[in-house]
């Protein structure tokens, strides 16, 4: 057993928010245990992770062995198993590093004590589970949640409980984007099935913004320290064939890096009441500037240690609905990138399918536009048509199954929103009941809810061909 005590300061934090404590592992080691102790306080929060001998400076393609952020103060890594958030497997000899995230450091600095224990007892060398590629045949609309968490990062609940929650919600696919780690795949790779396809995901989580990576088996280095590292991140993702999505660009964790070459934007995260009108407005501005970003939604649900009943603040609130030729991870990723879908408030929320000149959402068309929005489950609400200038037409939705039409020459793009009018008081009351009388979450104020339209579904855009 080895004990190391270090002192970190705000100067260290300013120099690099990641602080490395090196140590040596001898040949034959089969298990490492690490414990961290420090005086936790409101102004003192230290994150915890591990890199092995293969890790380099940012960006490193190899050597990640785990991250638990501020969720854990201890972990183990062995050849056959590891703490959730950490990667089991071969333990090469040489210089490893405990990685400390200097999230909050008090003015006086902080003393951190690390206890390291090494063990060489015989253990199996267990491989990581291989990705499975289940397929459900049949074209149609499929429902999923593209952002949620387990106890492999900062949620209390297990992958098994999240799996049950997804089945309870009636989902077809689920992306588990634990923070800065891919260890959740120990469960989700072997348990993906045609009944519920699990999409590979990881949330790149930093103090200056979050982004989801989809469809990549490798760990993606999250140690971004400069605004331009957003472009490095996009390169790391795309060279591995994945998709990059900017997450919840709104209070309280907006995207404060340069805008990279992203494929998607999480326009709706958790309840609509959680500042999502700000994320939607930023999305509208980016589309108006000529960017092409697919709109997606995700609950950001952190699975508790018990299965929760259905309600406005659980998994699949909101739900992303995609048109797929078949249900498979490859088809899901292709539809996400292409923008072949819409976001709705829940698995049974309003249906909103948009087409123009017989072309689906995400495509590019030219000339005069003849558009059609097919709507279900939204009688009594309002449909808004938008282009780069904002709302260009509105109409009441008069039936449970309703077809709205628009003709004209929209500027840059055309998309649609379903907006609640008469239902506003009921929806706000349901939200207030769901938060159980606690102060409004996400630093909201009552006036925010009183003044903002409540969207119930958002389509992806159809783009207008740019003419010289």
C-alpha positions, -999 to 999 in steps of 0.1 A, spaced: 0 0 0 12 35 -9 -1 68 4 4 100 -15 -6 135 -4 -6 164 -28 -17 201 -25 -36 216 -55 -42 253 -59 -63 276 -81 -31 282 -101 -30 245 -109 -66 246 -119 -60 276 -142 -30 259 -158 -49 227 -165 -82 215 -150 -68 179 -151 -40 172 -126 -20 140 -129 -5 119 -101 20 94 -115 28 60 -99 44 27 -111 28 -7 -115 52 -37 -115 48 -66 -138 24 -93 -126 -1 -69 -110 -37 -81 -115 -56 -56 -95 -53 -19 -85 -73 -2 -57 -74 36 -54 -90 57 -26 -91 95 -25 -97 116 6 -101 154 8 -122 179 27 -153 182 4 -171 215 5 -193 236 -16 -161 253 -30 -140 221 -31 -150 193 -55 -124 170 -70 -131 145 -98 -114 111 -101 -101 90 -130 -73 67 -142 -49 65 -172 -26 36 -179 9 36 -195 -4 40 -231 -20 74 -224 -5 105 -240 -13 142 -237 -46 153 -252 -59 139 -274 -50 103 -265 -64 74 -285 -55 48 -259 -49 44 -222 -82 54 -207 -90 31 -177 -119 50 -161 -136 81 -149 -161 86 -121 -161 124 -119 -173 135 -85 -196 104 -81 -170 82 -63 -140 85 -41 -126 50 -47 -124 24 -74 -106 -8 -84 -94 -20 -118 -85 -57 -123 -79 -80 -151 -114 -96 -147 -136 -68 -133 -137 -31 -124 -158 -5 -106 -185 9 -128 -170 37 -149 -137 19 -151 -123 -6 -177 -110 -40 -167 -84 -59 -187 -47 -63 -191 -27 -43 -165 6 -34 -182 36 -26 -161 50 9 -161 39 44 -151 2 50 -147 -15 82 -136 -44 90 -113 -63 118 -130 -79 144 -108 -104 168 -122 -100 202 -104 -137 211 -107 -138 234 -77 -107 245 -57 -110 268 -27 -89 300 -24 -66 283 1 -61 252 -21 -69 216 -12 -49 187 3 -57 154 -15 -46 120 -1 -45 90 -25 -41 55 -12 -29 29 -38 -30 -8 -33 -16 -34 -57 -24 -71 -58 -8 -99 -79 -32 -128 -70 -40 -150 -100 -70 -137 -119 -86 -144 -153 -80 -120 -181 -115 -113 -192 -121 -96 -225 -146 -67 -231 -179 -79 -244 -182 -77 -282 -208 -54 -298 -239 -71 -310 -259 -59 -340 -295 -69 -335 -321 -61 -362 -359 -58 -362 -372 -60 -397 -399 -36 -409 -400 1 -419 -418 25 -397 -416 51 -369 -395 40 -340 -392 57 -306 -362 62 -284 -343 83 -259 -309 95 -269 -295 107 -235 -296 89 -202 -272 77 -174 -265 48 -151 -243 42 -121 -214 39 -145 -213 77 -141 -233 98 -117 -267 81 -115 -276 58 -86 -293 31 -107 -280 1 -125 -281 -7 -162 -306 -34 -154 -330 -8 -139 -326 15 -168 -333 -14 -192 -365 -20 -172 -374 17 -174 -370 17 -212 -392 -14 -215 -418 3 -192 -418 34 -215 -423 12 -246 -391 23 -263 -375 7 -294 -340 21 -289 -319 38 -262 -286 56 -261 -268 54 -227 -244 83 -226 -226 80 -193 -202 108 -185 -167 104 -201 -168 66 -200 -178 36 -221 -178 10 -193 -216 7 -194 -212 -14 -225 -203 -43 -202 -241 -46 -198 -255 -30 -229 -235 -48 -256 -246 -83 -248 -282 -72 -239 -290 -53 -270 -318 -71 -288 -344 -66 -316 -369 -57 -289 -347 -28 -276 -316 -17 -295 -290 0 -274 -270 27 -292 -234 32 -283 -230 66 -267 -208 87 -244 -213 122 -230 -182 143 -233 -186 163 -201 -165 194 -193 -170 226 -173 -176 245 -205 -201 223 -223 -214 188 -229 -216 168 -262 -228 133 -270 -208 109 -291 -229 82 -309 -219 51 -327 -183 48 -316 -169 18 -296 -137 36 -286 -134 60 -257 -131 96 -269 -107 118 -250 -128 144 -231 -99 165 -217 -107 197 -237 -90 228 -223 -93 253 -252 -122 267 -272 -108 252 -304 -106 217 -289 -142 214 -300 -129 209 -336 -104 183 -323 -134 165 -307 -153 165 -339 -123 151 -357 -119 123 -332 -155 113 -335 -158 115 -373 -126 96 -380 -142 67 -361 -174 69 -381 -195 84 -352 -219 113 -348 -214 143 -326 -243 162 -310 -241 195 -290 -260 189 -257 -285 212 -239 -271 245 -252 -290 265 -225 -287 274 -188 -273 260 -167 -246 243 -188 -244 260 -222 -219 252 -250 -191 277 -245 -166 262 -270 -163 271 -306 -190 254 -327 -176 223 -343 -187 203 -373 -215 187 -354 -241 163 -369 -269 169 -344 -281 193 -317 -300 183 -286 -328 209 -290 -350 194 -262 -336 180 -230 -358 169 -201 -390 187 -194 -398 215 -219 -399 238 -188 -361 233 -184 -350 263 -205 -355 244 -238 -369 275 -255 -333 288 -253 -318 258 -269 -345 259 -296 -338 296 -303 -301 288 -307 -309 260 -330 -332 283 -351 -304 309 -353 -279 282 -365 -303 270 -392 -310 306 -403 -272 311 -407 -272 281 -431 -260 253 -409 -275 219 -412 -279 202 -379 -304 175 -371 -326 181 -342 -327 154 -315 -340 151 -280 -331 132 -248 -343 131 -213 -308 132 -196 -325 109 -172 -303 97 -143 -317 63 -133 -324 62 -96 -319 31 -75 -355 21 -80 -378 19 -110 -398 51 -112 -434 53 -123 -442 70 -156 -444 108 -153 -431 141 -168 -396 139 -154 -385 103 -162 -370 84 -192 -381 93 -227 -393 128 -218 -389 139 -245 -388 110 -271 -370 111 -304 -390 94 -331 -372 83 -363 -384 68 -396 -363 37 -401 -363 10 -428 -354 -14 -401 -346 -11 -364 -309 -14 -360 -281 8 -346 -268 15 -381 -303 26 -393 -308 48 -361 -275 66 -367 -282 71 -403 -316 86 -395 -302 108 -368 -276 122 -392 -301 127 -420 -327 143 -397 -354 118 -406 -376 123 -375 -391 146 -349 -391 151 -311 -422 147 -290 -429 152 -254 -432 115 -244 -436 81 -260 -473 87 -266 -468 124 -274 -481 141 -305 -470 127 -339 -455 153 -363 -443 141 -397 -433 168 -422 -428 164 -459 -424 189 -488 -427 183 -525 -430 146 -516 -396 147 -498 -391 138 -461 -375 158 -433 -338 163 -436 -338 165 -474 -331 195 -497 -356 207 -522 -359 235 -547 -386 257 -563 -420 265 -548 -429 244 -518 -460 223 -513 -456 210 -477 -477 187 -456 -476 181 -418 -493 149 -407 -504 152 -370 -519 128 -345 -528 133 -309 -527 171 -308 -563 183 -312 -568 217 -297 -532 227 -300 -515 251 -326 -492 243 -355 -466 268 -364 -446 268 -397 -412 284 -395 -383 294 -418 -352 315 -413 -373 345 -406 -393 329 -378 -430 319 -378 -445 323 -413 -479 307 -408 -500 292 -380 -532 272 -377 -553 254 -352 -552 216 -351 -588 207 -353 -589 169 -351 -570 140 -335 -558 130 -370 -550 162 -389 -532 172 -420 -519 208 -423 -506 222 -456 -483 251 -465 -474 265 -499 -448 292 -506 -411 299 -508 -397 296 -473 -363 311 -467 -334 286 -461 -355 259 -445 -390 249 -434 -399 232 -401 -429 229 -378 -438 230 -341 -469 219 -322 -476 245 -294 -499 242 -264 -523 270 -258 -553 261 -237 -534 232 -221 -507 256 -207 -521 258 -171 -525 220 -169 -489 213 -182 -474 238 -158 -494 223 -129 -482 188 -138 -446 201 -139 -450 218 -105 -465 186 -90 -436 165 -105 -410 186 -87 -429 181 -55 -431 217 -44 -393 221 -44 -379 254 -58 -380 254 -96 -352 233 -110 -325 244 -134 -325 279 -118 -359 287 -134 -381 315 -122 -419 315 -122 -419 343 -148 -400 320 -172 -428 295 -173 -455 322 -175 -440 339 -206 -427 310 -227 -447 290 -253 -448 253 -244 -439 231 -274 -453 196 -275 -435 184 -307 -408 197 -330 -401 185 -366 -367 184 -383 -363 209 -411 -365 205 -448 -338 226 -464 -341 249 -494 -316 246 -522 -292 276 -523 -293 293 -556 -266 316 -570 
